[in-house]
Amino acid sequence: MRSKSRIFGLFLMSVALLLLSAGTALAKTEVVATTSAMGMLARTVGGEAVRVTVLAPPDRDAHYLQARPSMMVALRRADLVVAVGAELEVGWLPPALQGAANPRVLPGRSGYFEAAAQVPLIEVGAAADRALGDVHPAGNPHVNMDPVRMAEVARALAGRLGQMQPAAAATFQSNAEAFARQVQERLPHWQANVQGAPGVVLFHKDANYLMELLEVPVLGYIEPLPGIPPTARHLESLVSEMRERRGVVLYINHQPAQGPQFVARTLGWPVQALPLDPPLDADAGQYLALIDQWVEAIARGKNQ
């Protein structure tokens, strides 16, 4: 009887160990991304080893969200936060992190990752005077609009995920390199498509990284200052300045259409509203398709 009990006990222990090891193998790193572009990177690099939650809907301006209880719930169970940084989320991420009470993902901890900290930024050192608009002294935060920088962020994110799941580190690096190759394969096509484009008028400085990458001139902005709504006087001045030029007016689909439409109509230029971020559950292909959309829109300026 004792022998049977011992055998049964060993059997139960073996089953328990198997279940434990299976659970460990299936455990996913809980990633909370602040934007859908950051979520795309986490999904692309992490693959099946991560579960990704995105806080900011792609059809909303991430500058102006508010901390919500649903954000705090997601952050409370997070193993890793992937933020844009450069103060893009400064109005809502710090209070959401405070409300989540999860020390693992606070800034400075291994569970907190900022894309903007991984690459050189443009427009660094803007005066921190709110009279000059919605400025970012740390630099322009919209790095998601530069696929080459995003590839560098992917490599850095692979390193961070590899620290959290060492057994999958090589897979993470391989995934990041695959994304970087996709970007490099498309880059010559993007550059060729916009060659000769006369330039763009943007609503805000949110696409400046892409324009720099593709060497497309930014001719002006619908906003008189970053984050400041356009006035009739500013729009009339912009039209006067652009009257002898060619170009295209581009704005984000959550931005007010009245100013861009007025400028384009008055000048006889093409105008187009575009997304700034990919869909909520986007993969790498959908992100690259977003860049394709922007390239096609920029190229419309050549057809005047």
N, C-alpha and C positions, 0 to 999 in steps of 0.2 A: 504493500500500500504506500509506504513511504517512497519507494522507488517511483511509483506512478505519479505521486504528488510532485516529486522532484522534477520528473520529466515534464509534467504539465507546467510547472513553474518556469522551467527553462524555456519552454515553448512560448509562454506568455511574454517573457522577457525578450525573446528574439523578435516576436511580433512588434512589441513596443519599440525596440531599437530600429526595426525596419520602418515603422511609421514615422519615428522621429527623424531618421535620415532622409526619408522621402519628403517630409515637411520642410526640412532644411534646404533640400535641393530645389524645392518649388518656391521657397520664400523669395519674394520680389522686394526690391528697394522701392519704397514709397517716395516718389518724386512729386513735388509741387512746383509747377512752373508759373511764373507771373503772367506770361503772355503765350499765345499760341505758337509764336516762332520759337520761344524757348522750349515749349512742350515738344515741338517737332524735333529739335535737337536732342532732347532727352530720349525721345522715342527712337530716333535714328541710331543713336550711339548705344543706348541701353538694351534695345531689342526686347526679347522676352524676359529679361532679368529685371525690368522696371515696370512699375505701374504709375502712370502719369495723370495728374490732375492739373488743370489750367484754371487760374483765378480770373484773368481778365478776358471777357468776351472779345473776339477779334473785331467786332463791329462797334467797339467803344474806344474812346481815347484813354489810353492807360495813364495819361497825366492826371486825369480828373476823377478817378474812381474813389469810392469810399470803402473803408474797412467794413466788412459784413460778417455776421456770425458764421455763415457758411465757409468763409475764408479761414476763420479761426479753427473751425472743425477740421478742415483739410490740413492746416498747418500743424495742428496738435498731433496728428498721426504720421507726419512726414519724417522721413529719414534724411531727405535732401531737398533744399529749396534752390531752384535755378531761377535767378532774377536777371533782369537786364542790367540794372545798376545805373551809375552816373545820375542818380537822383530822379530817374524816370518815375519810380514808384514811391517817392518820398512822402507823398500825401496820404498813403493808405497802407503800405506794407509794414512800416514800423508799428503802428497801432494794432494791425492784425497779428503780427508776431507777438506783441506783448500780450494780447488777449489769448493767444494760443497756449502760452506758458509751456513752450517746448524748448528747453535750453539747447537741444541738439542742433537746432537750425537757426540759431541767432548769428548775426554777423560776427565774423571772427572765428566761428567754430567750423569744424570740418563738414558739417551739414549745411553750410551756406555757401553758395557759389554765385558769382556775378560775372556775366558775360563781358561787361565793359572793362572789367579788371584784367582781362586776358589779352586785349589787343590795344594798339595805339588808337586814341580817339582824335577826332578833328574838333576844331573850335574850342580848344581847352583854354581856360582862363578868362572866360567871359565875365564881365563885371557882375557881381552879385547884387545889383541894384534893380529892384522890381520895377522901378520906373522905366527900365530898359526892356521890360517884357518878361516873359517866362524863360529866364536864362538858366543855363546849366554850367556853373563854373568848372565842374569836373570834365566837361566836354559834351559833345552831342551824343545823346544816349541811343540813337536809332541805328545801332550797329546791325540790326537784322536786315537792313536794306543793302548790306554789302556781303554777298555770298562768299567772297574770299576771306573776309574777317570771320564770317560764321564758320568756315571750315577750320580756322584756327581755334575758335571757341570750342568746336566739336572735339578737337584733339585734347584741349585742356579738360573738358568735361569727361572724356574717356579716362584721363588720369585720375580724376577725382572719384569716379565710379569704381575704378580699379582698386583704389585704396579701400573702398567699402566692401567690394566683392573680389578679393584677390584671385580667386579661381577663375573668374571671368575676365580678368584684366586684358588678356590678349585679344579676346573677342571684342571688347569695347574699342580697343585701339584699331582693330581691323575694320570695324564699322565706321569709325571716324575717318579712316583713310579712304574707305569706299566713297563716303560723302564728298571728301575733298577731291577725289578723282572726277566725280560727277560734275562738280563745279568747274574744274579745270577743262573738262571736255566741252562744256557749254560756253565758257568765257570767250573764245575766239568768235563764235557765232553772235553773241551779244554785241561784241565790239564791232563786228562787220555790219550788223543791222543798224547801228546808230551812227556809223561813220557818215559825216556830212550833215548830221542833224544840227539845225541852227541854234537850238537851245530850248529851255523850258522856263515857264513861270510857275512856281510852286505856291501852294497856300502857306505852308509852314516849312521849317528846315528838316522835315522828316525823311526826305529822299536824297539828302546831300551826299551821303556815303555812296549811293549808287551812281550819282552824277559824277562824283570824283573818280570812281573806279572806271567808268566808261568815257571819261573826259568829255562830258556834255556840259556846256555852259549853263549856269543858273542865271537867268536874266533879271529876275526879280521875284518878289513875294507878294501874295495877296494881303497878308498881314503887314501892317506898318512896322510892328515889332513882334517878336515871338510871343504868341499867346494873346495878343491884343487884337480885337475884332477890327476888320477893315472899315475905314470911314469913306464917305463919298469923295472927300478931298484926296485921300491917298489913292483911291482907285483911278480917279481922273488923272492924277499925276503919273501913275504907272502907265496908263494908256498913252499919255502924251510922250513918255519916255520910249515906249515900245513901238510907236506908230510907224517908224521907218524900218522896223526889223521884222523878221519872221520867227515863228516859234510855235509852241504848243503850251496850253495851260493844263496843268495836272493838279488834282487835289484828291484827298482821301475821301472815301465814300461816307464817312461819318462827319465830315466837315461841311459847313454851310455852303450851298451851291450858288447863292446869289452873286457873290463877288466874282468867283471864277467865270461864271456864265456871262456876267456883264463885260468883263475884260475881253473874253474870247469873242463875244458877239460884236463888240465895238471894233476890235482889231481885225475881225474876220479870220481868226485863228481856230484850229481844232481845239477841243476841250474834252477832257475825259476824267471821270471819277474812278479811282482804283482802290483796291484794298491795300492796307499797310502790312497786315499780318495774314498768314494763311488760315485755312479753316481750323476750327477748334481741335480736331483730332488729326491734323495734317501729318503726312509722311514727307520724306525728302522730295519725292516727285511733285507733290502739291506746292511745296515751297519754291522749287525751281520753276514751276509753272507760273507762280506769282511774279517772279523776276522776268519771265518771258512776257507777261502782260505789260509790265512797265517798259520793257525794251520796245515792244510793238507800239506803245503809245508815244514814246519819245520819237520814234522813227516817223510818226505821222507829220511831224513838223517839216520833213523834207518834201512833202507833196504839195506845198502851197504854190 
